[in-house]
Amino acid sequence: MTAIGTSSTVAVVGTGTMGQGIAQVALVAGHPVRLYDTAPGRAGKAAGEIVRRLDRLVEKGRITADERDAARARLSPADALAELADAALVIEAILEQLPAKQELFTALEGIVAADCLLATNTSSLSVTAVAGRLRHPGRCVGMHFFNPAPLLPLVEVISGFATDEAAAALAYDTAAAWGKTPVRCTDTPGFIVNRIARPFYAEALRVYEERVADPATIDAVLRDGTGFRMGPFELTDLIGQDVNEAVTHSVWQAFFQDPKFTPSLAQRRLVESGLHGRKAGRGWFDYSEGATRPEPRTAAPCPAPASVGLHAKLPGPAAVLRELIEEAGIKVTRDRTPWESEGFLRLPGGACLALTNGYPATSNAYGKYIRFDLSLDYRAATRIALAPSAAVSEADLAEAAGLFQALGKQVSVIEDVPGMIAARTLAMIIDFAVDAAARGVAAPEDIDTAMRLGVNYPGGPMEWVERLGAQWVWDLLDSMHHQNPGGRYVPSWALRRRADLEEQVL
């Protein structure tokens, strides 16, 4: 590993929250750090705030008082860009405006040494474009830290079109030497995380716009049913609705308005109303003092059926349900329905209970159909969504709810739509990841690492496609595409190829 030596100066331009965080990371790693901001006095104030953070680290036992004092001695604000001349690495963390970043790097190129590495912390702009006005763009690289930088381990190292391999490798090794987990990727809109994470927000918003369920219920299904730490509505409230919507719009525009990335009108209205989330006191939820969070839609307790019939085999993701049902003391008998090839559970009242396949329950020729949503781990899940067809009675629905409640799951009944909530969201994330890997955006293992560390996913999407099967994911998206033509749900060619390869191996 060849990282920038700790005797070399690291300069950070832009002293907002992210700039301060990056400076703290470099400082704790042992570098002399110089701060610069165009606003007079702001760099000095930022240095003072960083020192206060170091004091708190001493109080928590993370560093010693001597280490704090040494770090403080290495930290200095700069009054002019010219004072960054001896830096071996300059990281910019200024506002997300391309002309401003281009102007900064053009000025720096005439100040720093020829071997100084220039890094942009942009989260949404093209690294290629940022470096586009440089005489020597090969030394410009993306180093995208995640907020708060001192705590979150991921750093996306992005190679622009003209970035030298040596420059990208130096940035990667330096981030690793700082105790971070770097991943390499090419210069694509959203890089890894902000590209592949878009469906997590977009599908939730679309489900809401389709009046399938309310925000609290959608959050609960994805959080409690699939293991995400936060649901998309509470997470965007934390991020800031304005920030999240801006990234979505930027990625959509960068992909020439590809329908897969289409922003949400509902989120736009929220932003226009000034309801930006926690920082504004209200977003999808009310954060004012004394406000209570709405509860997710949850079915009342229902008696468990004494037995269920099993027709064929439940699809791979749901196969474990037979074991869970038997463990709950419910008898599983063999159902012999000659006209149906799909695996499902037959309830005592005659209704069929089947994993969502991308078609709504009402589209099944046998009217009494109830779809249940996908989970990445049915044993660990604590909530399952059910979507009944129009022909399902209250008694039928109570039997289905009682079955899952007997397995220790809360039940949320939602409107009958293609792909339900979790299945469509996970399938889209997986398809985005498989497509990105096939296009060389990043290595499959780096994609999984980025999604686990950057947005706290319960696993990596490349791992999920192995578990669920590419054919199952492709079938679900293809079904959704046929009901929602327009391009949003068209499965990628990379997913089709992966499904074909799975079939050949089997």
MIKOL-198804 format. One record per residue (C-alpha): residue number from 1; residue in one letter; x, y, z. Coordinates in pm, whole numbers, plus 50000, padded with zeros to 5 digits. Layout:
BEGIN
   num   residuo      xx      yy      zz
   NUM         a       X       Y       Z
...
END
This chain:
BEGIN
   num   residuo      xx      yy      zz
     1         m   50000   50000   50000
     2         t   50136   50343   49900
     3         a   49951   50615   50087
     4         i   50037   50980   50127
     5         g   50280   50998   50420
     6         t   50162   51150   50746
     7         s   50435   51412   50729
     8         s   50265   51555   50419
     9         t   50007   51832   50447
    10         v   49642   51770   50363
    11         a   49438   52078   50273
    12         v   49060   52094   50294
    13         v   48873   52366   50106
    14         g   48523   52431   50235
    15         t   48465   52423   50609
    16         g   48104   52319   50646
    17         t   48003   52002   50827
    18         m   48157   51773   50566
    19         g   48477   51973   50531
    20         q   48527   51976   50907
    21         g   48466   51601   50922
    22         i   48718   51523   50649
    23         a   48974   51752   50812
    24         q   48925   51572   51143
    25         v   48980   51234   50978
    26         a   49308   51347   50820
    27         l   49417   51517   51141
    28         v   49356   51212   51361
    29         a   49545   51002   51103
    30         g   49852   51214   51175
    31         h   49869   51471   50894
    32         p   49926   51843   50919
    33         v   49592   51987   50804
    34         r   49524   52329   50657
    35         l   49170   52466   50630
    36         y   49053   52724   50379
    37         d   48718   52888   50317
    38         t   48630   53185   50100
    39         a   48424   53341   50381
    40         p   48655   53548   50605
    41         g   48702   53397   50950
    42         r   48513   53077   50873
    43         a   48824   52857   50855
    44         g   48930   52976   51200
    45         k   48588   52900   51344
    46         a   48597   52555   51182
    47         a   48936   52487   51338
    48         g   48793   52576   51677
    49         e   48502   52339   51625
    50         i   48737   52056   51526
    51         v   48940   52113   51843
    52         r   48619   52090   52048
    53         r   48543   51758   51879
    54         l   48891   51636   51968
    55         d   48825   51736   52329
    56         r   48513   51518   52325
    57         l   48717   51228   52185
    58         v   48952   51263   52482
    59         e   48653   51260   52720
    60         k   48527   50940   52557
    61         g   48869   50775   52575
    62         r   48905   50754   52196
    63         i   49232   50948   52193
    64         t   49471   51064   52465
    65         a   49521   51422   52575
    66         d   49871   51413   52426
    67         e   49730   51297   52092
    68         r   49474   51577   52107
    69         d   49742   51836   52176
    70         a   49960   51706   51892
    71         a   49665   51713   51652
    72         r   49575   52066   51756
    73         a   49930   52176   51681
    74         r   49904   52030   51330
    75         l   49580   52214   51249
    76         s   49591   52561   51098
    77         p   49349   52785   50908
    78         a   49462   52953   50587
    79         d   49368   53304   50483
    80         a   49440   53252   50113
    81         l   49460   52967   49863
    82         a   49828   53044   49815
    83         e   49889   52910   50167
    84         l   49799   52561   50040
    85         a   50103   52551   49810
    86         d   50283   52277   50006
    87         a   49984   52041   50026
    88         a   50025   51686   49897
    89         l   49648   51641   49884
    90         v   49371   51899   49851
    91         i   49014   51785   49912
    92         e   48736   52025   49820
    93         a   48406   52016   50005
    94         i   48245   52334   49874
    95         l   47893   52386   49745
    96         e   47762   52144   49480
    97         q   47796   52378   49183
    98         l   48009   52271   48890
    99         p   48140   52618   48791
   100         a   48254   52684   49149
   101         k   48443   52356   49168
   102         q   48601   52404   48826
   103         e   48713   52756   48918
   104         l   48862   52632   49246
   105         f   49065   52352   49087
   106         t   49183   52577   48805
   107         a   49316   52820   49067
   108         l   49474   52540   49271
   109         e   49652   52398   48969
   110         g   49856   52716   48949
   111         i   49945   52703   49320
   112         v   50019   52346   49428
   113         a   50303   52122   49317
   114         a   50273   51908   49004
   115         d   50243   51589   49210
   116         c   49971   51721   49443
   117         l   49657   51507   49433
   118         l   49336   51705   49376
   119         a   49021   51541   49513
   120         t   48658   51641   49494
   121         n   48408   51528   49756
   122         t   48116   51581   49518
   123         s   47821   51351   49572
   124         s   47631   51428   49253
   125         l   47852   51602   48996
   126         s   48067   51438   48731
   127         v   48431   51405   48838
   128         t   48519   51423   48470
   129         a   48342   51757   48441
   130         v   48498   51891   48762
   131         a   48843   51816   48617
   132         g   48745   51928   48268
   133         r   48922   52265   48276
   134         l   49249   52143   48426
   135         r   49565   52133   48220
   136         h   49649   51803   48388
   137         p   49315   51635   48472
   138         g   49486   51304   48542
   139         r   49558   51403   48901
   140         c   49196   51485   48983
   141         v   48997   51209   49154
   142         g   48672   51178   49344
   143         m   48688   51100   49717
   144         h   48326   51087   49829
   145         f   48302   51067   50208
   146         f   47972   51003   50384
   147         n   47835   51227   50657
   148         p   47943   51229   50938
   149         a   48286   51163   50790
   150         p   48463   51078   51119
   151         l   48207   50803   51191
   152         l   48103   50649   50859
   153         p   48373   50424   50714
   154         l   48290   50432   50343
   155         v   48480   50641   50088
   156         e   48392   50611   49719
   157         v   48705   50665   49511
   158         i   48592   50775   49166
   159         s   48801   50777   48851
   160         g   48703   51042   48600
   161         f   48752   50983   48230
   162         a   49104   51130   48244
   163         t   49204   51026   48598
   164         d   49540   50851   48609
   165         e   49535   50504   48764
   166         a   49820   50609   48993
   167         a   49612   50900   49125
   168         a   49311   50679   49197
   169         a   49531   50418   49364
   170         l   49694   50687   49580
   171         a   49354   50818   49690
   172         y   49237   50462   49766
   173         d   49545   50375   49969
   174         t   49534   50703   50158
   175         a   49170   50653   50254
   176         a   49256   50302   50375
   177         a   49550   50438   50577
   178         w   49305   50676   50744
   179         g   49105   50379   50868
   180         k   48834   50409   50606
   181         t   48691   50141   50378
   182         p   48743   50269   50023
   183         v   48573   50129   49714
   184         r   48664   50202   49353
   185         c   48412   50309   49092
   186         t   48393   50480   48757
   187         d   48247   50825   48700
   188         t   47876   50751   48669
   189         p   47578   50957   48792
   190         g   47536   50888   49163
   191         f   47854   50677   49172
   192         i   47770   50351   49357
   193         v   47550   50440   49653
   194         n   47344   50728   49517
   195         r   47283   50537   49193
   196         i   47182   50200   49337
   197         a   46990   50340   49636
   198         r   46746   50540   49426
   199         p   46472   50270   49414
   200         f   46465   50252   49795
   201         y   46318   50601   49794
   202         a   46151   50603   49453
   203         e   45944   50287   49496
   204         a   45824   50391   49841
   205         l   45713   50725   49703
   206         r   45541   50558   49409
   207         v   45360   50316   49641
   208         y   45246   50617   49845
   209         e   45129   50801   49532
   210         e   44935   50490   49427
   211         r   44758   50504   49767
   212         v   44873   50154   49853
   213         a   44970   50243   50210
   214         d   45061   50541   50428
   215         p   45424   50641   50501
   216         a   45432   50483   50848
   217         t   45313   50149   50710
   218         i   45553   50153   50415
   219         d   45841   50230   50652
   220         a   45737   49949   50887
   221         v   45711   49690   50608
   222         l   46060   49768   50478
   223         r   46215   49807   50822
   224         d   46052   49519   51008
   225         g   45998   49291   50713
   226         t   46330   49315   50533
   227         g   46579   49442   50791
   228         f   46648   49797   50674
   229         r   46745   50009   50973
   230         m   46513   50291   50872
   231         g   46223   50314   50634
   232         p   46249   50545   50331
   233         f   46016   50814   50467
   234         e   46185   50848   50805
   235         l   46526   50828   50635
   236         t   46453   51105   50385
   237         d   46323   51317   50673
   238         l   46661   51264   50840
   239         i   46861   51334   50523
   240         g   46646   51634   50434
   241         q   46371   51616   50173
   242         d   46533   51898   49977
   243         v   46870   51721   49974
   244         n   46727   51382   49878
   245         e   46503   51526   49607
   246         a   46792   51725   49462
   247         v   47011   51414   49434
   248         t   46727   51220   49271
   249         h   46666   51500   49021
   250         s   47039   51531   48947
   251         v   47078   51158   48878
   252         w   46760   51155   48665
   253         q   46887   51445   48455
   254         a   47234   51289   48426
   255         f   47074   50971   48287
   256         f   46887   51180   48026
   257         q   46556   51145   48214
   258         d   46559   50767   48215
   259         p   46216   50662   48356
   260         k   46386   50428   48602
   261         f   46507   50739   48789
   262         t   46198   50960   48757
   263         p   46156   51187   49063
   264         s   45840   51194   49272
   265         l   45579   51467   49240
   266         a   45475   51402   49601
   267         q   45828   51469   49725
   268         r   45855   51781   49508
   269         r   45536   51918   49667
   270         l   45678   51847   50013
   271         v   45996   52037   49929
   272         e   45802   52328   49778
   273         s   45602   52349   50100
   274         g   45921   52386   50304
   275         l   45861   52056   50484
   276         h   46221   51941   50459
   277         g   46217   51688   50740
   278         r   46365   51690   51087
   279         k   46564   52010   51036
   280         a   46240   52192   50950
   281         g   46039   52029   51228
   282         r   45819   51847   50980
   283         g   45848   51636   50670
   284         w   45655   51317   50617
   285         f   45627   51311   50995
   286         d   45582   51583   51257
   287         y   45891   51645   51473
   288         s   45755   51930   51682
   289         e   45764   51897   52060
   290         g   45492   51666   52185
   291         a   45407   51530   51840
   292         t   45338   51157   51816
   293         r   45447   50937   51528
   294         p   45157   50770   51342
   295         e   45138   50395   51388
   296         p   45164   50160   51090
   297         r   44850   49988   50974
   298         t   44845   49661   51170
   299         a   44583   49386   51161
   300         a   44406   49296   51484
   301         p   44492   48956   51636
   302         c   44324   48669   51453
   303         p   44304   48298   51537
   304         a   44554   48075   51360
   305         p   44419   47811   51122
   306         a   44457   47454   51244
   307         s   44600   47345   50910
   308         v   44693   47472   50566
   309         g   44736   47296   50235
   310         l   45060   47331   50041
   311         h   45036   47319   49663
   312         a   45362   47240   49483
   313         k   45655   47425   49639
   314         l   45665   47780   49760
   315         p   45910   47986   49552
   316         g   46269   47983   49675
   317         p   46258   48301   49885
   318         a   45950   48177   50073
   319         a   46034   47806   50094
   320         v   46127   47838   50463
   321         l   45766   47925   50550
   322         r   45666   47558   50549
   323         e   45920   47492   50822
   324         l   45804   47794   51023
   325         i   45439   47692   50992
   326         e   45510   47341   51116
   327         e   45721   47478   51401
   328         a   45419   47685   51506
   329         g   45215   47365   51541
   330         i   45003   47418   51231
   331         k   44954   47108   51019
   332         v   45068   47129   50657
   333         t   44885   46897   50418
   334         r   44936   46841   50047
   335         d   44706   47040   49821
   336         r   44632   46891   49481
   337         t   44501   47173   49266
   338         p   44535   47054   48904
   339         w   44491   47391   48734
   340         e   44762   47588   48911
   341         s   45138   47550   48872
   342         e   45235   47827   49114
   343         g   45327   47723   49466
   344         f   45081   47852   49727
   345         l   44919   47781   50062
   346         r   44551   47685   50070
   347         l   44368   47829   50371
   348         p   44079   47640   50536
   349         g   43822   47877   50382
   350         g   43955   47805   50034
   351         a   44158   48120   49968
   352         c   44506   48085   49817
   353         l   44801   48257   49986
   354         a   45101   48311   49756
   355         l   45421   48513   49739
   356         t   45389   48819   49517
   357         n   45507   48754   49164
   358         g   45470   49104   49024
   359         y   45104   49063   48934
   360         p   44827   49183   49163
   361         a   44621   48921   49344
   362         t   44308   49029   49157
   363         s   44462   48929   48822
   364         n   44460   48559   48915
   365         a   44187   48357   48745
   366         y   44096   48197   49077
   367         g   43935   48492   49252
   368         k   44015   48421   49616
   369         y   44386   48507   49610
   370         i   44598   48681   49872
   371         r   44954   48786   49796
   372         f   45217   48819   50069
   373         d   45524   49036   50037
   374         l   45888   48936   50003
   375         s   46124   48918   50299
   376         l   46498   48863   50289
   377         d   46464   48649   50600
   378         y   46117   48521   50686
   379         r   46240   48372   51011
   380         a   46377   48703   51139
   381         a   46105   48927   50991
   382         t   45857   49074   51237
   383         r   45608   49216   50986
   384         i   45454   49094   50661
   385         a   45231   49281   50418
   386         l   44925   49111   50267
   387         a   44737   49222   49955
   388         p   44397   49056   49900
   389         s   44209   49033   49572
   390         a   43867   49190   49542
   391         a   43699   48849   49589
   392         v   43863   48775   49926
   393         s   43628   48791   50224
   394         e   43703   48932   50568
   395         a   43706   48574   50698
   396         d   43963   48471   50436
   397         l   44183   48767   50522
   398         a   44157   48690   50893
   399         e   44281   48335   50827
   400         a   44582   48469   50637
   401         a   44659   48724   50907
   402         g   44619   48463   51179
   403         l   44864   48232   51002
   404         f   45143   48491   50992
   405         q   45062   48612   51343
   406         a   45110   48255   51464
   407         l   45461   48278   51318
   408         g   45532   48585   51531
   409         k   45471   48841   51256
   410         q   45264   49156   51265
   411         v   45050   49193   50956
   412         s   44987   49503   50746
   413         v   44707   49476   50490
   414         i   44772   49698   50188
   415         e   44602   49769   49857
   416         d   44645   49513   49580
   417         v   44918   49641   49346
   418         p   45190   49480   49135
   419         g   45501   49397   49335
   420         m   45355   49512   49667
   421         i   45615   49706   49874
   422         a   45927   49511   49966
   423         a   45940   49289   49657
   424         r   45933   49572   49403
   425         t   46183   49775   49607
   426         l   46434   49493   49651
   427         a   46398   49378   49290
   428         m   46470   49726   49158
   429         i   46773   49770   49386
   430         i   46906   49432   49274
   431         d   46853   49513   48907
   432         f   47031   49846   48945
   433         a   47323   49670   49116
   434         v   47352   49389   48861
   435         d   47335   49642   48578
   436         a   47602   49862   48740
   437         a   47836   49567   48790
   438         a   47790   49454   48428
   439         r   47867   49805   48304
   440         g   48189   49815   48502
   441         v   48076   50087   48743
   442         a   48226   49888   49030
   443         a   48319   49534   49124
   444         p   48033   49325   49268
   445         e   48203   49299   49607
   446         d   48258   49676   49616
   447         i   47891   49734   49536
   448         d   47787   49520   49832
   449         t   48041   49688   50061
   450         a   47925   50033   49953
   451         m   47557   49961   50014
   452         r   47618   49803   50354
   453         l   47849   50076   50480
   454         g   47716   50378   50293
   455         v   47344   50337   50361
   456         n   47336   50060   50624
   457         y   47163   49802   50406
   458         p   47104   49466   50579
   459         g   47314   49304   50307
   460         g   47447   49370   49962
   461         p   47226   49353   49650
   462         m   47472   49123   49473
   463         e   47441   48889   49770
   464         w   47061   48919   49752
   465         v   47045   48816   49387
   466         e   47240   48503   49476
   467         r   46992   48426   49752
   468         l   46671   48507   49566
   469         g   46778   48396   49220
   470         a   46812   48622   48919
   471         q   46525   48445   48740
   472         w   46282   48519   49023
   473         v   46384   48886   49027
   474         w   46363   48909   48648
   475         d   46018   48746   48641
   476         l   45883   48988   48900
   477         l   46013   49297   48719
   478         d   45899   49165   48380
   479         s   45550   49112   48522
   480         m   45548   49466   48659
   481         h   45671   49604   48327
   482         h   45384   49442   48138
   483         q   45136   49613   48370
   484         n   45325   49941   48390
   485         p   45466   50001   48040
   486         g   45681   50306   48011
   487         g   46025   50174   48091
   488         r   46053   50205   48468
   489         y   46037   49831   48536
   490         v   46209   49692   48226
   491         p   46461   49438   48361
   492         s   46818   49503   48254
   493         w   46991   49288   47994
   494         a   47250   49208   48262
   495         l   46984   49056   48487
   496         r   46849   48849   48194
   497         r   47197   48721   48118
   498         r   47255   48634   48482
   499         a   46925   48443   48493
   500         d   47022   48251   48179
   501         l   47359   48161   48330
   502         e   47187   48036   48645
   503         e   46965   47813   48432
   504         q   47267   47669   48249
   505         v   47444   47593   48577
   506         l   47135   47422   48715
END
